[in-house]
Amino acid sequence: MKIGILGTGGMAAALGGAWTAAGHDVAIGGRHQGRAEQTANRIGAARHGSLAYAASHGDVILVAVPAAEAPQVVGSLAGNLTRRTVIDCTNPVVPTTDGLMLTTGGSTSTARQLAAAAPDAYVVKAFNLCHMSIWTLRPPTFEGIPLAVPYCADHPEASGATETLISSIGCRPARCGGLARAAYLEATAALAIGLWWAGEQPRTAFPSIAETSPH
Ligand SMILES: NC(=O)c1ccc[n+]([C@@H]2O[C@H](COP(=O)([O-])OP(=O)(O)OC[C@H]3O[C@@H](n4cnc5c(N)ncnc54)[C@H](OP(=O)(O)O)[C@@H]3O)[C@@H](O)[C@H]2O)c1
Protein backbone atom coordinates (compact mmCIF):
# COMPACT_ATOMS: atom_id res chain seq x y z
CA MET A 1 0.00 0.00 0.00
CA LYS A 2 1.18 3.58 -0.65
CA ILE A 3 1.42 5.49 2.62
CA GLY A 4 2.18 9.19 3.06
CA ILE A 5 3.22 10.33 6.52
CA LEU A 6 2.76 13.94 7.65
CA GLY A 7 5.49 14.53 10.23
CA THR A 8 9.07 13.44 10.75
CA GLY A 9 9.15 12.78 14.51
CA GLY A 10 8.78 9.82 16.82
CA MET A 11 5.45 8.44 15.62
CA ALA A 12 6.32 9.01 11.95
CA ALA A 13 9.50 6.97 12.42
CA ALA A 14 7.91 4.24 14.56
CA LEU A 15 4.84 3.54 12.42
CA GLY A 16 6.63 4.39 9.18
CA GLY A 17 9.38 1.93 10.15
CA ALA A 18 6.87 -0.81 10.91
CA TRP A 19 5.05 -0.29 7.61
CA THR A 20 8.28 -0.10 5.63
CA ALA A 21 9.44 -3.36 7.23
CA ALA A 22 6.08 -4.88 6.25
CA GLY A 23 6.74 -3.99 2.60
CA HIS A 24 4.57 -0.88 2.20
CA ASP A 25 5.66 2.04 0.02
CA VAL A 26 6.15 4.82 2.61
CA ALA A 27 6.83 8.52 1.92
CA ILE A 28 7.86 10.73 4.84
CA GLY A 29 6.69 14.34 4.52
CA GLY A 30 7.83 17.25 6.62
CA ARG A 31 7.88 21.02 6.70
CA HIS A 32 11.67 20.72 6.88
CA GLN A 33 12.81 18.49 4.03
CA GLY A 34 16.15 17.72 5.71
CA ARG A 35 14.29 16.14 8.64
CA ALA A 36 12.05 14.20 6.26
CA GLU A 37 15.16 12.83 4.53
CA GLN A 38 16.80 11.95 7.87
CA THR A 39 13.72 10.07 9.11
CA ALA A 40 13.23 8.27 5.80
CA ASN A 41 16.88 7.19 5.77
CA ARG A 42 16.69 6.03 9.40
CA ILE A 43 13.70 3.73 8.79
CA GLY A 44 14.63 2.66 5.27
CA ALA A 45 11.70 4.39 3.56
CA ALA A 46 12.34 4.96 -0.12
CA ARG A 47 10.66 8.36 -0.35
CA HIS A 48 10.66 11.72 1.39
CA GLY A 49 9.65 15.27 0.61
CA SER A 50 7.26 18.03 1.54
CA LEU A 51 3.97 17.57 3.38
CA ALA A 52 2.15 18.01 0.06
CA TYR A 53 4.36 15.36 -1.57
CA ALA A 54 3.53 12.83 1.14
CA ALA A 55 -0.17 13.69 0.98
CA SER A 56 -0.31 13.13 -2.76
CA HIS A 57 1.78 9.92 -2.58
CA GLY A 58 -0.39 8.05 -0.13
CA ASP A 59 -3.55 6.05 -0.66
CA VAL A 60 -3.44 6.28 3.12
CA ILE A 61 -2.09 9.33 4.96
CA LEU A 62 -0.92 9.21 8.58
CA VAL A 63 -1.20 12.50 10.47
CA ALA A 64 1.72 12.47 12.93
CA VAL A 65 1.99 16.11 14.00
CA PRO A 66 0.86 17.69 17.30
CA ALA A 67 -2.93 17.66 17.71
CA ALA A 68 -3.01 21.44 18.03
CA GLU A 69 -1.38 21.77 14.58
CA ALA A 70 -3.16 18.92 12.84
CA PRO A 71 -6.38 20.67 11.66
CA GLN A 72 -4.40 23.47 10.04
CA VAL A 73 -1.93 21.02 8.44
CA VAL A 74 -4.70 18.78 7.11
CA GLY A 75 -6.82 21.76 6.01
CA SER A 76 -3.94 23.17 3.97
CA LEU A 77 -3.63 19.82 2.17
CA ALA A 78 -7.37 19.18 1.76
CA GLY A 79 -7.11 19.36 -2.04
CA ASN A 80 -4.72 16.37 -2.00
CA LEU A 81 -6.87 14.29 0.34
CA THR A 82 -10.07 13.72 -1.61
CA ARG A 83 -11.31 10.14 -1.03
CA ARG A 84 -8.01 9.29 0.72
CA THR A 85 -7.92 7.48 4.04
CA VAL A 86 -6.47 9.92 6.59
CA ILE A 87 -5.42 8.22 9.82
CA ASP A 88 -5.28 10.50 12.85
CA CYS A 89 -3.01 9.17 15.63
CA THR A 90 -2.87 12.44 17.56
CA ASN A 91 -3.66 12.91 21.23
CA PRO A 92 -5.07 16.34 22.13
CA VAL A 93 -3.83 16.34 25.72
CA VAL A 94 -2.09 18.77 28.05
CA PRO A 95 -0.66 18.14 31.50
CA THR A 96 -2.40 19.91 34.38
CA THR A 97 -2.08 19.70 38.16
CA ASP A 98 -4.99 17.21 37.99
CA GLY A 99 -3.35 14.97 35.37
CA LEU A 100 -3.70 14.98 31.59
CA MET A 101 -6.69 16.86 30.23
CA LEU A 102 -8.22 16.88 26.75
CA THR A 103 -7.80 20.18 24.92
CA THR A 104 -11.01 19.38 23.01
CA GLY A 105 -13.03 19.17 26.23
CA GLY A 106 -14.13 15.69 25.15
CA SER A 107 -17.32 16.80 23.38
CA THR A 108 -15.54 16.69 20.03
CA SER A 109 -12.26 15.13 18.90
CA THR A 110 -9.23 16.08 16.87
CA ALA A 111 -10.36 13.42 14.39
CA ARG A 112 -13.64 15.26 13.80
CA GLN A 113 -11.75 18.55 13.50
CA LEU A 114 -9.65 16.93 10.75
CA ALA A 115 -12.80 15.69 9.01
CA ALA A 116 -14.16 19.25 9.10
CA ALA A 117 -10.85 20.63 7.77
CA ALA A 118 -10.82 18.15 4.85
CA PRO A 119 -14.48 17.22 4.25
CA ASP A 120 -13.72 15.00 1.23
CA ALA A 121 -11.16 12.89 3.10
CA TYR A 122 -12.04 9.65 4.87
CA VAL A 123 -10.74 10.29 8.38
CA VAL A 124 -9.98 7.42 10.76
CA LYS A 125 -8.88 7.54 14.42
CA ALA A 126 -6.29 4.86 15.16
CA PHE A 127 -2.83 4.14 16.60
CA ASN A 128 -3.20 6.78 19.37
CA LEU A 129 -3.32 4.48 22.40
CA CYS A 130 0.20 3.01 22.47
CA HIS A 131 3.52 4.67 23.12
CA MET A 132 5.61 4.94 19.94
CA SER A 133 8.05 2.30 21.22
CA ILE A 134 5.35 -0.37 20.80
CA TRP A 135 5.43 0.00 17.00
CA THR A 136 9.12 -0.92 16.96
CA LEU A 137 8.30 -4.46 18.16
CA ARG A 138 8.25 -7.03 15.34
CA PRO A 139 5.47 -8.02 15.93
CA PRO A 140 3.80 -6.24 18.89
CA THR A 141 2.67 -9.35 20.77
CA PHE A 142 2.02 -9.59 24.52
CA GLU A 143 1.76 -12.89 26.39
CA GLY A 144 1.46 -14.55 23.00
CA ILE A 145 -1.50 -12.36 21.98
CA PRO A 146 -1.23 -9.89 19.10
CA LEU A 147 -1.81 -6.27 20.09
CA ALA A 148 -5.38 -5.09 19.43
CA VAL A 149 -5.53 -1.74 17.66
CA PRO A 150 -8.85 0.03 18.23
CA TYR A 151 -10.02 2.34 15.47
CA CYS A 152 -13.03 4.51 14.61
CA ALA A 153 -14.07 5.15 11.02
CA ASP A 154 -17.15 6.10 9.03
CA HIS A 155 -16.19 4.92 5.54
CA PRO A 156 -16.00 1.20 4.65
CA GLU A 157 -13.09 1.84 2.27
CA ALA A 158 -11.11 3.61 5.01
CA SER A 159 -11.95 0.86 7.52
CA GLY A 160 -10.67 -1.74 5.07
CA ALA A 161 -7.41 0.13 4.44
CA THR A 162 -6.87 0.65 8.17
CA GLU A 163 -7.49 -3.01 8.91
CA THR A 164 -4.98 -3.98 6.21
CA LEU A 165 -2.33 -1.72 7.73
CA ILE A 166 -2.98 -3.01 11.26
CA SER A 167 -2.91 -6.66 10.19
CA SER A 168 0.21 -6.20 8.06
CA ILE A 169 2.30 -5.42 11.16
CA GLY A 170 1.03 -8.43 13.09
CA CYS A 171 -1.69 -6.67 15.08
CA ARG A 172 -5.43 -7.23 15.30
CA PRO A 173 -7.92 -4.55 14.18
CA ALA A 174 -10.59 -3.72 16.78
CA ARG A 175 -13.39 -1.65 15.29
CA CYS A 176 -14.91 0.76 17.82
CA GLY A 177 -17.64 2.37 15.72
CA GLY A 178 -17.85 5.54 13.69
CA LEU A 179 -15.82 8.73 13.90
CA ALA A 180 -18.32 10.18 16.39
CA ARG A 181 -16.72 7.79 18.90
CA ALA A 182 -13.15 9.01 18.25
CA ALA A 183 -13.50 11.27 21.31
CA TYR A 184 -13.64 8.10 23.42
CA LEU A 185 -10.33 6.86 22.00
CA GLU A 186 -8.76 10.23 22.73
CA ALA A 187 -10.14 10.25 26.28
CA THR A 188 -8.92 6.67 26.77
CA ALA A 189 -5.41 7.77 25.78
CA ALA A 190 -5.56 10.65 28.28
CA LEU A 191 -6.44 8.22 31.07
CA ALA A 192 -3.99 5.49 30.02
CA ILE A 193 -1.03 7.87 29.65
CA GLY A 194 -1.86 9.35 33.07
CA LEU A 195 -1.81 5.85 34.57
CA TRP A 196 1.57 5.06 32.93
CA TRP A 197 2.99 8.28 34.31
CA ALA A 198 1.71 7.25 37.76
CA GLY A 199 3.61 3.96 37.44
CA GLU A 200 0.51 1.81 36.80
CA GLN A 201 -0.03 -0.77 34.03
CA PRO A 202 -3.33 0.32 32.43
CA ARG A 203 -3.80 -3.03 30.66
CA THR A 204 -4.16 -4.76 34.03
CA ALA A 205 -7.33 -2.70 34.56
CA PHE A 206 -9.03 -4.37 31.56
CA PRO A 207 -9.12 -8.14 32.19
CA SER A 208 -11.56 -10.42 30.40
CA ILE A 209 -14.89 -11.22 32.00
CA ALA A 210 -14.31 -13.88 34.64
CA GLU A 211 -15.67 -17.35 33.92
CA THR A 212 -18.48 -17.88 36.40
CA SER A 213 -18.99 -21.17 38.17
CA PRO A 214 -22.22 -22.96 37.21
CA HIS A 215 -22.90 -23.59 40.93
N1 LIG B 1 5.03 9.87 21.01
C1 LIG B 1 4.15 8.91 21.24
O1 LIG B 1 4.44 7.88 21.89
C2 LIG B 1 2.75 9.07 20.71
C3 LIG B 1 1.83 8.02 20.89
C4 LIG B 1 0.54 8.13 20.37
C5 LIG B 1 0.18 9.30 19.68
N2 LIG B 1 1.08 10.31 19.53
C6 LIG B 1 0.67 11.51 18.78
O2 LIG B 1 1.39 11.51 17.56
C7 LIG B 1 1.62 12.85 17.13
C8 LIG B 1 3.10 13.00 16.82
O3 LIG B 1 3.82 12.73 18.02
P1 LIG B 1 5.40 12.54 17.99
O4 LIG B 1 5.76 11.93 19.29
O5 LIG B 1 5.81 11.90 16.72
O6 LIG B 1 5.87 14.07 18.00
P2 LIG B 1 7.29 14.67 17.56
O7 LIG B 1 8.35 13.64 17.65
O8 LIG B 1 7.42 15.92 18.35
O9 LIG B 1 7.08 15.03 16.01
C9 LIG B 1 6.14 15.99 15.65
C10 LIG B 1 6.26 16.27 14.16
O10 LIG B 1 5.26 17.24 13.83
C11 LIG B 1 5.88 18.24 13.03
N3 LIG B 1 5.14 19.49 13.15
C12 LIG B 1 4.91 20.19 14.27
N4 LIG B 1 4.16 21.28 13.98
C13 LIG B 1 3.96 21.26 12.64
C14 LIG B 1 3.30 22.11 11.72
N5 LIG B 1 2.65 23.22 12.13
N6 LIG B 1 3.29 21.78 10.41
C15 LIG B 1 3.93 20.67 9.98
N7 LIG B 1 4.59 19.81 10.80
C16 LIG B 1 4.60 20.11 12.11
C17 LIG B 1 7.30 18.32 13.54
O11 LIG B 1 8.08 18.93 12.55
P3 LIG B 1 9.43 19.73 12.87
O12 LIG B 1 10.46 18.67 13.16
O13 LIG B 1 9.65 20.48 11.62
O14 LIG B 1 9.15 20.58 14.07
C18 LIG B 1 7.61 16.85 13.73
O15 LIG B 1 7.97 16.28 12.50
C19 LIG B 1 1.14 13.76 18.27
O16 LIG B 1 -0.12 14.28 17.93
C20 LIG B 1 1.02 12.83 19.47
O17 LIG B 1 -0.02 13.21 20.34
C21 LIG B 1 2.36 10.22 20.03
The ligand as a Gaussian input file, in Angstrom:
#p B3LYP/6-31G(d) Opt

LIG

0 1
 N        5.035000       9.866000      21.009000
 C        4.145000       8.912000      21.242000
 O        4.445000       7.876000      21.888000
 C        2.747000       9.069000      20.711000
 C        1.834000       8.023000      20.891000
 C        0.537000       8.134000      20.374000
 C        0.176000       9.300000      19.682000
 N        1.083000      10.313000      19.534000
 C        0.672000      11.509000      18.783000
 O        1.391000      11.513000      17.561000
 C        1.618000      12.849000      17.131000
 C        3.097000      13.003000      16.823000
 O        3.824000      12.732000      18.025000
 P        5.400000      12.542000      17.995000
 O        5.763000      11.933000      19.293000
 O        5.808000      11.902000      16.724000
 O        5.870000      14.075000      17.996000
 P        7.292000      14.669000      17.558000
 O        8.348000      13.638000      17.655000
 O        7.420000      15.922000      18.349000
 O        7.076000      15.027000      16.010000
 C        6.144000      15.991000      15.646000
 C        6.259000      16.266000      14.160000
 O        5.262000      17.241000      13.828000
 C        5.881000      18.235000      13.025000
 N        5.143000      19.495000      13.146000
 C        4.907000      20.188000      14.266000
 N        4.165000      21.280000      13.976000
 C        3.964000      21.260000      12.638000
 C        3.295000      22.114000      11.725000
 N        2.652000      23.224000      12.135000
 N        3.291000      21.784000      10.405000
 C        3.925000      20.673000       9.982000
 N        4.591000      19.815000      10.797000
 C        4.595000      20.111000      12.108000
 C        7.300000      18.324000      13.543000
 O        8.077000      18.932000      12.546000
 P        9.431000      19.725000      12.868000
 O       10.459000      18.669000      13.158000
 O        9.647000      20.482000      11.618000
 O        9.147000      20.581000      14.074000
 C        7.609000      16.850000      13.728000
 O        7.967000      16.280000      12.502000
 C        1.138000      13.755000      18.265000
 O       -0.120000      14.275000      17.927000
 C        1.016000      12.826000      19.475000
 O       -0.024000      13.210000      20.341000
 C        2.361000      10.220000      20.034000

